[in-house]
């Protein structure tokens, strides 16, 4: 029998909270207790492992995340960064290219609706792709990619693109763009609020729908639980 939605949400919420406090070992332990890990949970595990310097472990976790959701651009981005750190440059290049492809022509993806307070920008992906090309000694390709990144800069922090271009023109390398340590998928507040309420009705739980255009609020049966689980 799989873990209940309630227990999954509780562990997910606790794990993210521990990571926010810098307690990455404890956070990873809690993430590991979730029996059925979604692409978001696996992404979180990979990101924490990457920040902790466990690069090989993070590659495995990101790979599992991508297996469950092969359209998750940010997972390709993170695995590409892990490959870069591990010196697996051709694999890093492929992942950054896949991350850019899954933007589908957009200049950025805002992951807020999916529970992560972070935007992934096309210029950041192009910037890291250029770094891989430069590391491989393909300076002209790197410069072309950085010029492309300049044209789609979306934030003041992206002055790093100009710095990278200047470095490449002098045939020097530069530092990659990395996600901040709070860039984790978090459970919906509507779910975390409900699971914290005392359950007076035994196994039946009253929940409010977390899905847009769905006004359901009532007792959760097997079909509804499966429906809500799609957001995890």
C-alpha positions, 0 to 999 in steps of 0.5 A: 500500500502506497503512502497517503497523500496526507503523509506525503504532503507532511514529509514534503513540507517538513523536508523543504523547511529543513533545507530552508534552515540549512539542514540539508542532511535532515531534509534529504532524509525526510525526502527519502521517506516519501515512498512514491517520489514525483518528478518535483520531489526527485528534482528537490533531492537532486538540487539539495545533493548538488548544493551539498557537493554530491554531484554523482548522486544529484545526476541520478536524482535529476535523471529519475526526475526527467524520466517522470517528466521529460518536459521539466526544463529546469531539471535538464538545466540542473543536470547539465550543471551537475555534468559540467561540474563533473567534467562530462561536457558533452552530456552537459551540452546536450542537457542545456540544449534540451533545457532551452528546447523545452522553453518552447520559444519563450524567454523564461518559465515562471515555476511559481504556479508549480510551487517553486519561487523561481524563474528560469531564463533562456539567457541563463541557459544560453550562458551556461551552454556558452560556458561548455562550448568555451571549456571545449575550446569552441570560442566562436560558438561560445561568443555566438551563444552569448550574443544570443543571450544578450538579446533576450536578457530579462533581469538586471542580474543578467549583467553576467552575460556581458561579463561572460562575453567579455571573458570569451573574447579574451579566451577566458572562462567564467562562472556558471549561473546556478539556481539559488538554494531556495529554488525548491518545489513546495507543496501547495499551501491549500494542501499543507493547511488542510493536513494540519487540521485535526481529523475528526472523521477518521479516515475521511478528510475534508479538503478544498480543491487546489486546481484552478476552475475546480470549486470542489470542497468535500469528502475525499474518495479514491477518485478525488485523491488520485485527481489531487495527487496529479499536482504533486 
